[in-house]
Amino acid sequence: MQSQSFYQTGPSVDQFSFSGAEHNTKRKRTRREIFLEEMNQAVPWARLESLIEPFYPKAGNSRRPYPLSTMLGIHCQQQWYSLSDSAMEEGLYEIASLRQFTGLSLSRGSIPDETTILNFCHLLERHDLARQIVGQVMSYLQEKGLMLRQGTIVDATIIAAPSSTKNAEDKRDPEMYQTKKGNEWYFGMKAHIGVDAQSDLVHSMTCTASNEHDLNQAEHLLHGDETYVFADAGYVGIEKMDAFKDSETEWHIAERPGRIRALKKRTAINKIKKGIE
């Protein structure tokens, strides 16, 4: 772990600041503030903190770590808004609602820098906590009746990575691969996602190299209790897989673009023939 680790300097983060008080008294609430308030109620923070706490650094000597709740809140915001480590640090400096959500203030203590934010992410990866966090959230949502489990939407998206070898190691990331989508080539990895069809809540996700076929991850995205499944053309043939061939699930899979073009062409020709007749 790098030198700055998760440790802070300055006063306790439990004190209120004048800027925070001013932020709380403004009349209009932004969409970001409303969203963060809703997420604060929806996320089982106590469960997640108890999951991470055994691995989180303890206070030592004159230095103390940032509160686990602060780093977890930062990590969640980073995922919700798709922010890099540096962008998350800048956001904490620039946006009051992000600081308030994590109990931080510009007038007291310090703001975690991008290295500290990255270290927390590495901590989760090192102990395989990210997957367990998703599992805890899903269990909590099911207990609250927010995850209906009747239908699932599955999809995959390519996450781009730098293809340049102009770096300290003079090579590409070995975990990233090149793949072709349509007429475009991409370099990176692929996120495979399962979403509850009624609540739009993500209930499963896997990450693979970008050249992994969507169908190979399909069984990891479905919980098995679906009445129906929606997917794009990348999942054509899913109902024939061994894992699903005996399933009573209704499959709603989009046709391949080439087949759609062929059908449109055939329809146009039939119309011309009928016109001639």
DRENPA-3360 file (N, C-alpha, C; in nm, 2 decimals, always signed):
BEGIN
1 = MQSQSFYQ = +0.08/-0.12/+0.00/+0.00/+0.00/+0.00/+0.09/+0.12/+0.00 ~ +0.05/+0.22/-0.08/+0.13/+0.34/-0.09/+0.13/+0.42/+0.04 ~ +0.23/+0.52/+0.04/+0.25/+0.59/+0.17/+0.13/+0.66/+0.23 ~ +0.05/+0.72/+0.14/-0.06/+0.80/+0.19/-0.17/+0.71/+0.24 ~ -0.18/+0.59/+0.19/-0.28/+0.49/+0.24/-0.42/+0.55/+0.25 ~ -0.48/+0.52/+0.37/-0.62/+0.58/+0.39/-0.61/+0.68/+0.50 ~ -0.49/+0.73/+0.53/-0.48/+0.82/+0.65/-0.50/+0.96/+0.62 ~ -0.56/+1.03/+0.72/-0.59/+1.17/+0.71/-0.51/+1.26/+0.80;
9 = TGPSVDQF = -0.52/+1.39/+0.78/-0.45/+1.49/+0.87/-0.55/+1.59/+0.91 ~ -0.53/+1.66/+1.01/-0.62/+1.77/+1.05/-0.72/+1.73/+1.15 ~ -0.82/+1.83/+1.17/-0.93/+1.81/+1.27/-1.02/+1.69/+1.24 ~ -1.10/+1.65/+1.33/-1.20/+1.54/+1.31/-1.30/+1.58/+1.21 ~ -1.35/+1.48/+1.13/-1.45/+1.51/+1.03/-1.59/+1.51/+1.09 ~ -1.60/+1.51/+1.22/-1.74/+1.51/+1.28/-1.79/+1.65/+1.31 ~ -1.71/+1.76/+1.28/-1.75/+1.89/+1.30/-1.82/+1.95/+1.18 ~ -1.92/+2.04/+1.20/-1.98/+2.11/+1.09/-1.91/+2.23/+1.05;
17 = SFSGAEHN = -1.91/+2.27/+0.92/-1.84/+2.39/+0.88/-1.95/+2.50/+0.83 ~ -1.91/+2.62/+0.82/-2.00/+2.73/+0.78/-2.04/+2.70/+0.63 ~ -1.95/+2.65/+0.55/-1.99/+2.63/+0.41/-2.09/+2.52/+0.40 ~ -2.08/+2.41/+0.49/-2.18/+2.31/+0.50/-2.31/+2.35/+0.54 ~ -2.31/+2.44/+0.64/-2.44/+2.50/+0.69/-2.51/+2.58/+0.58 ~ -2.43/+2.66/+0.50/-2.48/+2.74/+0.40/-2.54/+2.65/+0.29 ~ -2.47/+2.53/+0.26/-2.52/+2.44/+0.16/-2.66/+2.38/+0.20 ~ -2.67/+2.35/+0.33/-2.80/+2.29/+0.38/-2.92/+2.39/+0.38;
25 = TKRKRTRR = -2.89/+2.52/+0.38/-3.00/+2.61/+0.39/-3.05/+2.66/+0.26 ~ -2.98/+2.62/+0.15/-3.03/+2.67/+0.02/-3.17/+2.61/-0.02 ~ -3.24/+2.69/-0.10/-3.38/+2.65/-0.12/-3.40/+2.54/-0.22 ~ -3.33/+2.53/-0.33/-3.35/+2.43/-0.43/-3.26/+2.31/-0.42 ~ -3.31/+2.19/-0.42/-3.24/+2.07/-0.41/-3.21/+2.02/-0.56 ~ -3.09/+1.99/-0.59/-3.05/+1.95/-0.72/-3.09/+1.80/-0.74 ~ -3.08/+1.75/-0.86/-3.11/+1.61/-0.89/-3.01/+1.52/-0.83 ~ -2.88/+1.57/-0.82/-2.78/+1.49/-0.76/-2.81/+1.47/-0.61;
33 = EIFLEEMN = -2.85/+1.58/-0.54/-2.88/+1.57/-0.40/-2.99/+1.48/-0.37 ~ -3.10/+1.48/-0.46/-3.21/+1.39/-0.44/-3.17/+1.25/-0.46 ~ -3.09/+1.22/-0.57/-3.04/+1.09/-0.60/-2.96/+1.04/-0.48 ~ -2.86/+1.12/-0.43/-2.78/+1.07/-0.32/-2.86/+1.04/-0.19 ~ -2.96/+1.12/-0.17/-3.05/+1.10/-0.05/-3.12/+0.97/-0.07 ~ -3.17/+0.94/-0.19/-3.24/+0.81/-0.21/-3.14/+0.69/-0.20 ~ -3.02/+0.71/-0.25/-2.92/+0.60/-0.24/-2.88/+0.58/-0.09 ~ -2.87/+0.69/-0.02/-2.83/+0.67/+0.12/-2.94/+0.59/+0.20;
41 = QAVPWARL = -3.06/+0.59/+0.15/-3.17/+0.51/+0.22/-3.17/+0.37/+0.16 ~ -3.13/+0.35/+0.04/-3.14/+0.22/-0.03/-3.02/+0.13/+0.00 ~ -2.90/+0.19/+0.03/-2.78/+0.10/+0.04/-2.77/+0.06/+0.19 ~ -2.75/-0.07/+0.21/-2.73/-0.13/+0.35/-2.59/-0.10/+0.40 ~ -2.57/+0.02/+0.44/-2.43/+0.07/+0.48/-2.37/-0.02/+0.59 ~ -2.45/-0.05/+0.69/-2.40/-0.12/+0.81/-2.35/-0.26/+0.76 ~ -2.42/-0.33/+0.67/-2.38/-0.46/+0.62/-2.25/-0.45/+0.54 ~ -2.24/-0.35/+0.46/-2.12/-0.33/+0.38/-2.00/-0.30/+0.46;
49 = ESLIEPFY = -2.02/-0.21/+0.56/-1.90/-0.18/+0.64/-1.85/-0.29/+0.72 ~ -1.95/-0.38/+0.77/-1.91/-0.49/+0.85/-1.83/-0.59/+0.76 ~ -1.86/-0.59/+0.63/-1.80/-0.68/+0.54/-1.65/-0.64/+0.52 ~ -1.63/-0.51/+0.51/-1.50/-0.45/+0.47/-1.41/-0.43/+0.60 ~ -1.47/-0.40/+0.71/-1.40/-0.36/+0.83/-1.28/-0.45/+0.87 ~ -1.30/-0.58/+0.87/-1.18/-0.67/+0.91/-1.06/-0.65/+0.82 ~ -1.07/-0.59/+0.70/-0.95/-0.57/+0.62/-0.91/-0.42/+0.61 ~ -0.98/-0.34/+0.68/-0.95/-0.19/+0.67/-0.85/-0.15/+0.77;
57 = PKAGNSRR = -0.76/-0.06/+0.73/-0.65/-0.02/+0.82/-0.70/+0.03/+0.95 ~ -0.63/+0.00/+1.06/-0.66/+0.06/+1.19/-0.58/+0.18/+1.22 ~ -0.62/+0.26/+1.32/-0.55/+0.38/+1.36/-0.42/+0.34/+1.42 ~ -0.31/+0.41/+1.39/-0.18/+0.38/+1.44/-0.10/+0.50/+1.46 ~ -0.02/+0.50/+1.57/+0.06/+0.62/+1.61/-0.02/+0.75/+1.61 ~ +0.03/+0.85/+1.54/-0.05/+0.98/+1.55/-0.14/+0.99/+1.43 ~ -0.14/+0.89/+1.34/-0.22/+0.90/+1.22/-0.34/+0.81/+1.23 ~ -0.45/+0.85/+1.18/-0.58/+0.77/+1.18/-0.63/+0.76/+1.04;
65 = PYPLSTML = -0.69/+0.65/+1.01/-0.74/+0.64/+0.87/-0.87/+0.72/+0.85 ~ -0.90/+0.75/+0.73/-1.03/+0.81/+0.70/-1.14/+0.71/+0.75 ~ -1.25/+0.76/+0.80/-1.36/+0.66/+0.84/-1.39/+0.57/+0.72 ~ -1.42/+0.45/+0.75/-1.45/+0.35/+0.65/-1.58/+0.40/+0.58 ~ -1.67/+0.46/+0.65/-1.80/+0.51/+0.59/-1.77/+0.61/+0.48 ~ -1.66/+0.70/+0.51/-1.62/+0.80/+0.41/-1.57/+0.74/+0.28 ~ -1.48/+0.64/+0.30/-1.41/+0.58/+0.18/-1.52/+0.50/+0.10 ~ -1.61/+0.43/+0.17/-1.71/+0.35/+0.10/-1.80/+0.44/+0.03;
73 = GIHCQQQW = -1.84/+0.55/+0.09/-1.93/+0.65/+0.02/-1.86/+0.71/-0.10 ~ -1.73/+0.74/-0.09/-1.66/+0.79/-0.21/-1.66/+0.68/-0.32 ~ -1.63/+0.56/-0.28/-1.62/+0.45/-0.38/-1.76/+0.43/-0.45 ~ -1.87/+0.44/-0.38/-2.00/+0.42/-0.44/-2.03/+0.54/-0.53 ~ -2.00/+0.66/-0.49/-2.02/+0.77/-0.58/-1.94/+0.76/-0.71 ~ -1.82/+0.71/-0.69/-1.73/+0.69/-0.81/-1.80/+0.60/-0.91 ~ -1.86/+0.49/-0.86/-1.93/+0.39/-0.95/-2.05/+0.45/-1.01 ~ -2.13/+0.52/-0.93/-2.26/+0.57/-0.97/-2.24/+0.68/-1.08;
81 = YSLSDSAM = -2.13/+0.76/-1.07/-2.11/+0.87/-1.17/-2.00/+0.83/-1.27 ~ -1.95/+0.71/-1.27/-1.84/+0.67/-1.36/-1.72/+0.77/-1.36 ~ -1.67/+0.79/-1.24/-1.56/+0.89/-1.23/-1.43/+0.81/-1.21 ~ -1.32/+0.87/-1.27/-1.19/+0.81/-1.25/-1.14/+0.86/-1.11 ~ -1.03/+0.81/-1.06/-0.98/+0.84/-0.93/-0.95/+0.99/-0.92 ~ -0.89/+1.05/-1.02/-0.86/+1.19/-1.02/-0.99/+1.28/-1.03 ~ -1.08/+1.23/-1.12/-1.21/+1.30/-1.13/-1.29/+1.30/-1.00 ~ -1.28/+1.19/-0.93/-1.35/+1.18/-0.80/-1.29/+1.28/-0.70;
89 = EEGLYEIA = -1.16/+1.28/-0.70/-1.09/+1.38/-0.60/-1.13/+1.52/-0.64 ~ -1.13/+1.56/-0.76/-1.17/+1.69/-0.80/-1.32/+1.72/-0.77 ~ -1.40/+1.62/-0.79/-1.54/+1.63/-0.76/-1.57/+1.66/-0.61 ~ -1.49/+1.60/-0.52/-1.50/+1.62/-0.38/-1.46/+1.77/-0.34 ~ -1.37/+1.82/-0.42/-1.33/+1.96/-0.40/-1.43/+2.06/-0.45 ~ -1.49/+2.02/-0.56/-1.58/+2.12/-0.63/-1.73/+2.11/-0.60 ~ -1.78/+1.99/-0.56/-1.92/+1.97/-0.54/-1.96/+1.94/-0.40 ~ -2.03/+2.03/-0.34/-2.07/+2.03/-0.20/-2.14/+1.90/-0.16;
97 = SLRQFTGL = -2.24/+1.86/-0.25/-2.32/+1.74/-0.22/-2.24/+1.61/-0.21 ~ -2.13/+1.60/-0.29/-2.05/+1.49/-0.28/-1.97/+1.48/-0.15 ~ -1.93/+1.60/-0.11/-1.86/+1.60/+0.02/-1.95/+1.57/+0.14 ~ -2.07/+1.63/+0.13/-2.17/+1.61/+0.24/-2.21/+1.46/+0.25 ~ -2.22/+1.39/+0.14/-2.26/+1.25/+0.14/-2.16/+1.17/+0.21 ~ -2.03/+1.21/+0.21/-1.92/+1.13/+0.27/-1.87/+1.19/+0.40 ~ -1.93/+1.30/+0.45/-1.89/+1.36/+0.57/-1.77/+1.44/+0.57 ~ -1.73/+1.49/+0.45/-1.61/+1.57/+0.43/-1.64/+1.72/+0.42;
105 = SLSRGSIP = -1.54/+1.80/+0.45/-1.56/+1.94/+0.44/-1.42/+2.01/+0.40 ~ -1.43/+2.11/+0.32/-1.30/+2.18/+0.28/-1.24/+2.26/+0.40 ~ -1.32/+2.30/+0.50/-1.27/+2.38/+0.61/-1.22/+2.30/+0.72 ~ -1.22/+2.17/+0.71/-1.17/+2.08/+0.82/-1.11/+1.95/+0.77 ~ -1.02/+1.90/+0.84/-0.96/+1.77/+0.79/-0.90/+1.79/+0.66 ~ -0.91/+1.68/+0.57/-0.85/+1.68/+0.44/-0.94/+1.60/+0.35 ~ -0.92/+1.62/+0.22/-0.99/+1.55/+0.12/-0.90/+1.43/+0.07 ~ -0.95/+1.31/+0.06/-0.87/+1.20/+0.01/-0.82/+1.23/-0.13;
113 = DETTILNF = -0.70/+1.20/-0.16/-0.65/+1.23/-0.29/-0.67/+1.10/-0.38 ~ -0.63/+1.11/-0.51/-0.66/+1.00/-0.60/-0.59/+0.87/-0.56 ~ -0.47/+0.88/-0.50/-0.40/+0.76/-0.46/-0.47/+0.69/-0.35 ~ -0.53/+0.77/-0.26/-0.60/+0.71/-0.15/-0.73/+0.64/-0.20 ~ -0.80/+0.71/-0.29/-0.92/+0.65/-0.35/-0.88/+0.52/-0.43 ~ -0.77/+0.52/-0.50/-0.73/+0.40/-0.57/-0.69/+0.29/-0.48 ~ -0.63/+0.32/-0.37/-0.59/+0.22/-0.27/-0.71/+0.15/-0.21 ~ -0.82/+0.22/-0.19/-0.94/+0.16/-0.14/-1.00/+0.06/-0.24;
121 = CHLLERHD = -1.00/+0.10/-0.37/-1.04/+0.01/-0.48/-0.96/-0.11/-0.48 ~ -0.82/-0.10/-0.46/-0.73/-0.21/-0.46/-0.76/-0.30/-0.34 ~ -0.80/-0.24/-0.23/-0.83/-0.32/-0.11/-0.95/-0.41/-0.14 ~ -1.05/-0.36/-0.20/-1.17/-0.44/-0.24/-1.14/-0.55/-0.33 ~ -1.05/-0.52/-0.43/-1.01/-0.62/-0.53/-0.93/-0.73/-0.47 ~ -0.84/-0.69/-0.38/-0.74/-0.78/-0.32/-0.81/-0.89/-0.24 ~ -0.92/-0.85/-0.17/-1.00/-0.94/-0.08/-1.13/-0.99/-0.15 ~ -1.14/-0.96/-0.28/-1.27/-1.01/-0.35/-1.39/-0.95/-0.28;
129 = LARQIVGQ = -1.39/-0.83/-0.24/-1.50/-0.77/-0.16/-1.60/-0.71/-0.26 ~ -1.56/-0.67/-0.38/-1.66/-0.60/-0.47/-1.77/-0.69/-0.50 ~ -1.74/-0.82/-0.53/-1.85/-0.92/-0.56/-1.94/-0.94/-0.44 ~ -1.88/-0.95/-0.32/-1.96/-0.97/-0.20/-2.05/-0.85/-0.17 ~ -2.00/-0.73/-0.20/-2.08/-0.61/-0.18/-2.20/-0.61/-0.26 ~ -2.19/-0.65/-0.39/-2.30/-0.66/-0.48/-2.40/-0.76/-0.43 ~ -2.35/-0.87/-0.38/-2.44/-0.98/-0.32/-2.51/-0.93/-0.20 ~ -2.45/-0.85/-0.11/-2.52/-0.80/+0.00/-2.63/-0.70/-0.04;
137 = VMSYLQEK = -2.60/-0.62/-0.13/-2.70/-0.52/-0.18/-2.82/-0.59/-0.24 ~ -2.79/-0.69/-0.32/-2.90/-0.76/-0.38/-2.99/-0.83/-0.28 ~ -2.92/-0.89/-0.18/-3.00/-0.96/-0.07/-3.09/-0.86/+0.00 ~ -3.03/-0.74/+0.03/-3.11/-0.64/+0.10/-3.23/-0.59/+0.02 ~ -3.21/-0.57/-0.11/-3.32/-0.53/-0.20/-3.43/-0.63/-0.21 ~ -3.39/-0.76/-0.21/-3.49/-0.86/-0.22/-3.57/-0.87/-0.09 ~ -3.50/-0.85/+0.02/-3.57/-0.85/+0.15/-3.67/-0.74/+0.16 ~ -3.64/-0.63/+0.10/-3.72/-0.51/+0.10/-3.83/-0.51/-0.01;
145 = GLMLRQGT = -3.83/-0.62/-0.09/-3.93/-0.63/-0.20/-3.90/-0.54/-0.31 ~ -3.78/-0.49/-0.32/-3.75/-0.40/-0.43/-3.70/-0.47/-0.56 ~ -3.65/-0.59/-0.54/-3.61/-0.67/-0.65/-3.71/-0.78/-0.68 ~ -3.79/-0.76/-0.79/-3.91/-0.85/-0.81/-3.87/-0.98/-0.87 ~ -3.76/-0.99/-0.94/-3.71/-1.12/-0.99/-3.79/-1.19/-1.10 ~ -3.89/-1.12/-1.16/-3.97/-1.19/-1.26/-3.91/-1.18/-1.40 ~ -3.84/-1.08/-1.43/-3.77/-1.06/-1.56/-3.64/-1.00/-1.55 ~ -3.55/-1.04/-1.65/-3.42/-0.98/-1.65/-3.38/-0.93/-1.79;
153 = IVDATIIA = -3.31/-0.82/-1.79/-3.25/-0.77/-1.92/-3.10/-0.80/-1.91 ~ -3.05/-0.87/-2.01/-2.90/-0.89/-2.01/-2.84/-0.81/-2.12 ~ -2.72/-0.76/-2.10/-2.65/-0.69/-2.20/-2.50/-0.69/-2.17 ~ -2.42/-0.65/-2.27/-2.28/-0.64/-2.25/-2.23/-0.52/-2.31 ~ -2.13/-0.45/-2.25/-2.08/-0.33/-2.30/-1.93/-0.33/-2.30 ~ -1.86/-0.28/-2.40/-1.71/-0.27/-2.40/-1.66/-0.15/-2.33 ~ -1.57/-0.18/-2.24/-1.50/-0.07/-2.16/-1.36/-0.05/-2.23 ~ -1.35/+0.07/-2.29/-1.22/+0.09/-2.36/-1.10/+0.11/-2.27;
161 = APSSTKNA = -0.99/+0.07/-2.32/-0.86/+0.09/-2.24/-0.76/+0.14/-2.34 ~ -0.66/+0.21/-2.29/-0.55/+0.27/-2.38/-0.48/+0.16/-2.45 ~ -0.47/+0.17/-2.58/-0.40/+0.07/-2.66/-0.26/+0.10/-2.68 ~ -0.22/+0.22/-2.64/-0.08/+0.26/-2.66/+0.02/+0.19/-2.57 ~ +0.14/+0.17/-2.62/+0.25/+0.11/-2.54/+0.34/+0.21/-2.48 ~ +0.30/+0.34/-2.50/+0.39/+0.45/-2.44/+0.36/+0.46/-2.30 ~ +0.41/+0.37/-2.22/+0.40/+0.38/-2.07/+0.53/+0.32/-2.01 ~ +0.53/+0.32/-1.88/+0.65/+0.27/-1.81/+0.69/+0.13/-1.84;
169 = EDKRDPEM = +0.59/+0.05/-1.88/+0.63/-0.09/-1.90/+0.64/-0.12/-2.05 ~ +0.62/-0.02/-2.14/+0.63/-0.03/-2.28/+0.54/-0.15/-2.34 ~ +0.43/-0.17/-2.29/+0.34/-0.27/-2.34/+0.19/-0.24/-2.30 ~ +0.10/-0.31/-2.37/-0.04/-0.30/-2.34/-0.07/-0.37/-2.22 ~ -0.19/-0.34/-2.16/-0.24/-0.41/-2.04/-0.27/-0.56/-2.09 ~ -0.20/-0.66/-2.03/-0.22/-0.80/-2.07/-0.36/-0.85/-2.05 ~ -0.44/-0.79/-1.97/-0.58/-0.84/-1.94/-0.68/-0.78/-2.04 ~ -0.63/-0.69/-2.13/-0.72/-0.63/-2.23/-0.70/-0.69/-2.36;
177 = YQTKKGNE = -0.80/-0.70/-2.44/-0.80/-0.76/-2.57/-0.87/-0.67/-2.68 ~ -0.84/-0.71/-2.80/-0.90/-0.64/-2.91/-1.02/-0.72/-2.97 ~ -1.12/-0.64/-3.00/-1.24/-0.71/-3.06/-1.31/-0.62/-3.16 ~ -1.39/-0.68/-3.25/-1.46/-0.60/-3.35/-1.61/-0.60/-3.33 ~ -1.67/-0.48/-3.33/-1.81/-0.47/-3.31/-1.86/-0.39/-3.43 ~ -1.95/-0.45/-3.51/-1.99/-0.39/-3.63/-1.87/-0.37/-3.72 ~ -1.84/-0.25/-3.77/-1.72/-0.23/-3.85/-1.61/-0.16/-3.77 ~ -1.62/-0.15/-3.64/-1.52/-0.08/-3.56/-1.45/-0.18/-3.47;
185 = WYFGMKAH = -1.32/-0.15/-3.45/-1.23/-0.23/-3.36/-1.22/-0.16/-3.23 ~ -1.22/-0.24/-3.12/-1.21/-0.18/-2.99/-1.10/-0.26/-2.91 ~ -1.04/-0.19/-2.81/-0.94/-0.26/-2.73/-0.98/-0.23/-2.58 ~ -0.99/-0.34/-2.50/-1.03/-0.32/-2.36/-1.09/-0.44/-2.30 ~ -1.19/-0.42/-2.22/-1.26/-0.54/-2.15/-1.41/-0.52/-2.17 ~ -1.48/-0.62/-2.13/-1.63/-0.62/-2.15/-1.70/-0.65/-2.02 ~ -1.80/-0.57/-1.99/-1.88/-0.58/-1.87/-2.01/-0.65/-1.91 ~ -2.05/-0.76/-1.85/-2.17/-0.83/-1.88/-2.27/-0.80/-1.76;
193 = IGVDAQSD = -2.39/-0.76/-1.79/-2.48/-0.71/-1.68/-2.62/-0.77/-1.69 ~ -2.67/-0.80/-1.57/-2.81/-0.85/-1.56/-2.89/-0.75/-1.48 ~ -3.00/-0.70/-1.54/-3.08/-0.60/-1.48/-3.22/-0.64/-1.46 ~ -3.28/-0.62/-1.34/-3.42/-0.65/-1.31/-3.51/-0.57/-1.41 ~ -3.59/-0.64/-1.49/-3.67/-0.57/-1.59/-3.77/-0.47/-1.54 ~ -3.82/-0.48/-1.42/-3.92/-0.39/-1.37/-3.86/-0.28/-1.28 ~ -3.76/-0.30/-1.20/-3.71/-0.20/-1.12/-3.58/-0.13/-1.18 ~ -3.52/-0.19/-1.29/-3.40/-0.14/-1.35/-3.28/-0.15/-1.25;
201 = LVHSMTCT = -3.29/-0.23/-1.15/-3.18/-0.25/-1.06/-3.08/-0.36/-1.11 ~ -2.95/-0.33/-1.11/-2.86/-0.43/-1.15/-2.85/-0.54/-1.04 ~ -2.86/-0.67/-1.08/-2.85/-0.78/-0.98/-2.73/-0.87/-1.01 ~ -2.67/-0.86/-1.12/-2.55/-0.94/-1.15/-2.46/-0.87/-1.25 ~ -2.33/-0.91/-1.24/-2.23/-0.85/-1.33/-2.11/-0.93/-1.33 ~ -2.05/-0.95/-1.45/-1.92/-1.01/-1.46/-1.84/-0.93/-1.56 ~ -1.70/-0.94/-1.55/-1.61/-0.87/-1.64/-1.52/-0.97/-1.70 ~ -1.50/-0.96/-1.83/-1.42/-1.05/-1.91/-1.33/-0.97/-2.01;
209 = ASNEHDLN = -1.25/-1.04/-2.08/-1.18/-0.97/-2.19/-1.28/-0.93/-2.30 ~ -1.25/-0.83/-2.38/-1.35/-0.78/-2.47/-1.39/-0.88/-2.58 ~ -1.30/-0.98/-2.61/-1.33/-1.08/-2.71/-1.41/-1.19/-2.66 ~ -1.46/-1.19/-2.54/-1.54/-1.30/-2.48/-1.68/-1.29/-2.54 ~ -1.74/-1.40/-2.59/-1.87/-1.39/-2.65/-1.98/-1.37/-2.54 ~ -2.08/-1.29/-2.57/-2.18/-1.26/-2.47/-2.25/-1.38/-2.41 ~ -2.27/-1.48/-2.50/-2.34/-1.60/-2.45/-2.26/-1.68/-2.34 ~ -2.13/-1.67/-2.34/-2.05/-1.74/-2.25/-2.08/-1.70/-2.10;
217 = QAEHLLHG = -2.13/-1.58/-2.09/-2.15/-1.53/-1.95/-2.30/-1.52/-1.91 ~ -2.38/-1.57/-2.01/-2.53/-1.56/-1.99/-2.58/-1.63/-1.86 ~ -2.52/-1.75/-1.83/-2.57/-1.82/-1.71/-2.53/-1.75/-1.58 ~ -2.43/-1.67/-1.58/-2.39/-1.59/-1.46/-2.48/-1.47/-1.44 ~ -2.55/-1.43/-1.54/-2.63/-1.31/-1.53/-2.78/-1.33/-1.49 ~ -2.82/-1.46/-1.50/-2.96/-1.49/-1.47/-2.97/-1.56/-1.34 ~ -3.07/-1.53/-1.25/-3.08/-1.59/-1.12/-3.16/-1.72/-1.13 ~ -3.23/-1.75/-1.24/-3.29/-1.88/-1.25/-3.44/-1.88/-1.23;
225 = DETYVFAD = -3.49/-1.77/-1.17/-3.64/-1.76/-1.14/-3.71/-1.67/-1.24 ~ -3.65/-1.63/-1.35/-3.71/-1.54/-1.45/-3.83/-1.60/-1.52 ~ -3.93/-1.52/-1.54/-4.04/-1.56/-1.62/-4.01/-1.53/-1.77 ~ -3.94/-1.42/-1.78/-3.90/-1.37/-1.92/-3.76/-1.30/-1.91 ~ -3.70/-1.31/-2.03/-3.56/-1.24/-2.04/-3.56/-1.17/-2.17 ~ -3.51/-1.04/-2.17/-3.49/-0.96/-2.28/-3.34/-0.95/-2.31 ~ -3.30/-0.96/-2.44/-3.16/-0.94/-2.48/-3.14/-0.90/-2.62 ~ -3.03/-0.85/-2.66/-3.00/-0.81/-2.79/-2.95/-0.93/-2.88;
233 = AGYVGIEK = -2.92/-0.90/-3.00/-2.88/-1.01/-3.09/-2.76/-1.09/-3.05 ~ -2.68/-1.03/-2.96/-2.56/-1.11/-2.91/-2.60/-1.23/-2.84 ~ -2.72/-1.25/-2.80/-2.76/-1.36/-2.72/-2.85/-1.46/-2.80 ~ -2.85/-1.45/-2.93/-2.93/-1.54/-3.01/-2.88/-1.68/-2.99 ~ -2.97/-1.77/-2.96/-2.94/-1.91/-2.93/-2.92/-1.95/-2.78 ~ -2.95/-1.85/-2.70/-2.94/-1.87/-2.55/-3.03/-1.98/-2.50 ~ -3.15/-1.99/-2.56/-3.24/-2.09/-2.52/-3.20/-2.24/-2.55 ~ -3.10/-2.25/-2.64/-3.05/-2.38/-2.67/-2.93/-2.43/-2.59;
241 = MDAFKDSE = -2.88/-2.34/-2.50/-2.77/-2.37/-2.41/-2.81/-2.48/-2.31 ~ -2.72/-2.56/-2.27/-2.75/-2.67/-2.17/-2.81/-2.61/-2.05 ~ -2.77/-2.50/-2.00/-2.81/-2.44/-1.88/-2.96/-2.39/-1.89 ~ -3.01/-2.37/-2.01/-3.15/-2.32/-2.02/-3.24/-2.40/-2.11 ~ -3.19/-2.51/-2.17/-3.28/-2.58/-2.27/-3.40/-2.64/-2.20 ~ -3.40/-2.66/-2.07/-3.52/-2.72/-2.01/-3.60/-2.61/-1.93 ~ -3.56/-2.48/-1.95/-3.62/-2.37/-1.88/-3.75/-2.33/-1.94 ~ -3.85/-2.29/-1.86/-3.98/-2.24/-1.91/-3.98/-2.09/-1.93;
249 = TEWHIAER = -3.86/-2.03/-1.92/-3.85/-1.89/-1.94/-3.89/-1.84/-2.08 ~ -3.96/-1.73/-2.10/-3.99/-1.67/-2.23/-3.87/-1.59/-2.27 ~ -3.82/-1.62/-2.39/-3.70/-1.55/-2.44/-3.74/-1.45/-2.54 ~ -3.70/-1.33/-2.52/-3.73/-1.22/-2.61/-3.59/-1.16/-2.66 ~ -3.54/-1.23/-2.77/-3.41/-1.20/-2.82/-3.42/-1.12/-2.95 ~ -3.35/-1.01/-2.97/-3.36/-0.94/-3.09/-3.30/-1.01/-3.21 ~ -3.35/-0.99/-3.33/-3.29/-1.05/-3.44/-3.16/-0.99/-3.48 ~ -3.07/-1.07/-3.55/-2.95/-1.01/-3.59/-2.97/-0.90/-3.70;
257 = PGRIRALK = -2.89/-0.80/-3.71/-2.91/-0.69/-3.81/-2.92/-0.74/-3.95 ~ -2.83/-0.84/-3.98/-2.83/-0.90/-4.12/-2.97/-0.96/-4.15 ~ -3.03/-1.03/-4.06/-3.15/-1.10/-4.08/-3.27/-0.99/-4.10 ~ -3.26/-0.88/-4.02/-3.36/-0.78/-4.03/-3.35/-0.71/-4.16 ~ -3.23/-0.69/-4.21/-3.21/-0.63/-4.35/-3.27/-0.72/-4.45 ~ -3.24/-0.85/-4.44/-3.29/-0.95/-4.54/-3.45/-0.95/-4.54 ~ -3.51/-0.94/-4.42/-3.65/-0.94/-4.41/-3.71/-0.82/-4.47 ~ -3.65/-0.70/-4.45/-3.69/-0.58/-4.51/-3.69/-0.58/-4.66;
265 = KRTAINKI = -3.58/-0.64/-4.71/-3.56/-0.65/-4.85/-3.66/-0.74/-4.91 ~ -3.69/-0.85/-4.84/-3.79/-0.95/-4.89/-3.93/-0.89/-4.89 ~ -3.96/-0.81/-4.79/-4.09/-0.74/-4.78/-4.11/-0.64/-4.89 ~ -4.00/-0.57/-4.92/-4.00/-0.47/-5.03/-4.03/-0.54/-5.16 ~ -3.96/-0.65/-5.18/-3.98/-0.72/-5.31/-4.12/-0.78/-5.32 ~ -4.17/-0.83/-5.21/-4.31/-0.88/-5.22/-4.41/-0.77/-5.25 ~ -4.39/-0.65/-5.19/-4.48/-0.54/-5.22/-4.47/-0.50/-5.37 ~ -4.35/-0.51/-5.43/-4.34/-0.47/-5.57/-4.41/-0.58/-5.66;
273 = KKGIE = -4.39/-0.71/-5.62/-4.46/-0.81/-5.69/-4.61/-0.80/-5.68 ~ -4.66/-0.77/-5.57/-4.81/-0.75/-5.55/-4.86/-0.63/-5.63 ~ -4.77/-0.53/-5.65/-4.81/-0.41/-5.72/-4.82/-0.45/-5.87 ~ -4.73/-0.53/-5.92/-4.73/-0.57/-6.06/-4.85/-0.66/-6.09 ~ -4.88/-0.75/-5.99/-4.99/-0.84/-6.01/-5.12/-0.76/-6.02;
% end
